[in-house]
Amino acid sequence: EISAEKNIKQDRPSFFNRLTELKKKITNVVLKWKNKFTAIPEKIKSVKDKGESNLERFYIFRDYWKKKSTKEAKEKLLKAVKKVVRHILPRIFQGRIAFGLEDPYLMGQILTVLALFIPLYQDKLMIEPDFEEERLEGNVYLKGHIIPGYIIFTGLGLLLNKNIRTAIKEGKQLIGGN
């Protein structure tokens, strides 16, 4: 009889332990879902606040881009970039390119894109398409000059411009830089 009682007593704690653990798990799940549901209004409020702050940031950036000094800085920068690109482009440009693909559809698409640039290369570059075999051959001759001093002089001129300096300074402040 004593040994039978010991086995029953040993089974009881494990059964009660399992019940206690199950109760804890159920309580944790219920608390987890309760916390999720009670947090919904706070999340909605934070999303609304974030949306309002993003809208405010949008208006701040819009005002920054519409400022007279920023507009003048953009115009000056665009003119300088155009001058530098014009300076870097080659003065003499000649060549012949023969290329082909086995897929006529893809070849037609490439030729369609190249046709957009015909005014740029019409007398200078001869393009020979080959619809039968896959190949790429040709020769191109470029002649020009790049004077680093001109690029440096243009860059310094930009940095010495008051509108560009203020636009850079205000832009850094807007994005959180120093």
C-alpha distance (Angstrom), angle and dihedral (degrees) to the residues before:
residue distance angle dihedral
E1 . . .
I2 3.74 . .
S3 3.79 93.7 .
A4 3.82 91.4 49.6
E5 3.81 90.6 52.7
K6 3.80 90.8 50.5
N7 3.83 91.7 54.4
I8 3.80 91.2 49.4
K9 3.80 91.5 48.2
Q10 3.82 90.9 48.9
D11 3.83 90.7 50.6
R12 3.80 93.2 48.3
P13 3.81 97.5 61.5
S14 3.79 92.3 47.9
F15 3.83 90.6 49.0
F16 3.81 91.5 47.6
N17 3.80 90.2 45.0
R18 3.78 89.6 53.9
L19 3.78 91.1 49.2
T20 3.80 91.0 48.5
E21 3.81 91.5 49.4
L22 3.80 91.1 47.7
K23 3.82 90.2 50.2
K24 3.83 89.8 50.7
K25 3.81 91.8 49.7
I26 3.81 92.5 49.1
T27 3.81 90.6 46.7
N28 3.82 90.7 50.3
V29 3.81 92.2 50.1
V30 3.80 91.8 48.0
L31 3.82 91.8 47.9
K32 3.79 91.1 47.1
W33 3.82 92.4 53.7
K34 3.80 91.8 42.0
N35 3.82 90.1 53.7
K36 3.80 90.7 48.5
F37 3.80 92.4 52.0
T38 3.79 94.5 44.4
A39 3.82 90.1 49.4
I40 3.82 93.2 56.7
P41 3.82 96.0 86.7
E42 3.81 90.9 48.1
K43 3.81 90.8 49.9
I44 3.80 91.5 49.4
K45 3.81 89.6 50.7
S46 3.82 92.5 48.7
V47 3.82 91.4 49.3
K48 3.80 89.8 49.1
D49 3.82 91.2 48.7
K50 3.80 91.1 46.7
G51 3.81 90.3 50.3
E52 3.79 91.0 50.3
S53 3.81 91.4 48.5
N54 3.83 90.5 48.9
L55 3.79 89.7 50.3
E56 3.81 89.7 50.2
R57 3.83 89.6 49.8
F58 3.80 89.7 50.0
Y59 3.81 90.8 54.2
I60 3.80 90.9 47.2
F61 3.82 91.8 51.9
R62 3.81 91.3 44.4
D63 3.79 90.9 52.7
Y64 3.81 89.7 47.6
W65 3.83 91.9 54.2
K66 3.81 92.2 45.7
K67 3.81 94.6 52.3
K68 3.80 114.9 116.0
S69 3.81 93.1 -126.6
T70 3.81 92.1 50.4
K71 3.81 91.9 48.7
E72 3.80 90.9 50.7
A73 3.81 90.4 47.4
K74 3.82 91.0 51.4
E75 3.81 91.4 49.6
K76 3.81 92.5 48.3
L77 3.80 91.6 47.3
L78 3.81 92.7 48.7
K79 3.81 92.0 50.2
A80 3.81 90.9 49.6
V81 3.81 92.5 49.1
K82 3.82 90.5 50.2
K83 3.83 90.6 50.6
V84 3.81 92.8 49.2
V85 3.82 92.9 47.1
R86 3.82 90.3 48.5
H87 3.81 88.2 50.1
I88 3.82 93.7 50.0
L89 3.83 96.8 46.8
P90 3.80 114.3 100.2
R91 3.82 118.2 -100.3
I92 3.81 94.9 -147.9
F93 3.79 121.5 37.7
Q94 3.81 124.6 172.7
G95 3.76 135.5 152.0
R96 3.74 154.8 125.2
I97 3.79 125.1 -125.0
A98 3.80 124.9 -173.5
F99 3.76 115.7 -172.2
G100 3.74 137.4 158.9
L101 3.76 144.6 179.0
E102 3.76 131.2 -160.3
D103 3.80 91.4 -131.6
P104 3.83 107.4 76.8
Y105 3.82 92.8 -165.9
L106 3.81 92.8 58.2
M107 3.80 90.6 42.4
G108 3.80 89.8 53.7
Q109 3.79 91.3 50.9
I110 3.82 92.0 50.8
L111 3.80 91.0 49.1
T112 3.81 89.8 49.0
V113 3.80 90.5 56.1
L114 3.81 91.8 45.1
A115 3.82 89.7 51.1
L116 3.81 88.7 64.0
F117 3.81 89.5 64.3
I118 3.82 97.9 46.2
P119 3.82 92.8 110.9
L120 3.80 88.9 59.9
Y121 3.81 98.2 50.6
Q122 3.82 107.4 16.2
D123 3.83 97.6 119.4
K124 3.78 96.8 26.1
L125 3.79 107.4 48.6
M126 3.78 128.7 42.6
I127 3.80 115.7 -156.4
E128 3.82 118.5 -162.3
P129 3.81 114.0 -169.1
D130 3.80 120.9 -155.3
F131 3.79 115.6 -162.0
E132 3.80 96.2 -177.0
E133 3.80 108.6 55.6
E134 3.77 136.4 28.6
R135 3.80 111.0 -112.2
L136 3.78 145.7 132.0
E137 3.78 122.4 -160.9
G138 3.75 139.1 139.3
N139 3.75 145.8 103.0
V140 3.78 132.4 -103.5
Y141 3.80 128.6 -166.2
L142 3.81 120.1 -158.9
K143 3.79 126.8 179.0
G144 3.76 127.2 178.9
H145 3.75 143.5 109.9
I146 3.76 136.4 -111.8
I147 3.76 116.5 -159.5
P148 3.83 109.3 -162.3
G149 3.81 90.6 -160.4
Y150 3.81 90.4 62.4
I151 3.80 91.8 52.7
I152 3.82 91.8 46.1
F153 3.82 91.4 46.7
T154 3.82 90.6 51.1
G155 3.81 91.4 47.8
L156 3.80 92.5 49.9
G157 3.79 89.8 48.6
L158 3.78 88.6 55.4
L159 3.79 93.5 48.4
L160 3.80 91.6 49.3
N161 3.81 91.6 53.3
K162 3.81 108.8 105.4
N163 3.82 94.6 -146.3
I164 3.79 92.3 53.5
R165 3.81 92.6 47.9
T166 3.82 92.0 50.0
A167 3.82 91.5 45.5
I168 3.81 90.3 52.1
K169 3.80 92.1 46.4
E170 3.82 93.9 48.5
G171 3.81 91.3 43.5
K172 3.79 91.0 54.1
Q173 3.80 90.4 50.6
L174 3.80 91.1 50.0
I175 3.78 94.3 52.7
G176 3.78 93.0 43.3
G177 3.80 100.2 -103.0
N178 3.78 126.4 135.5
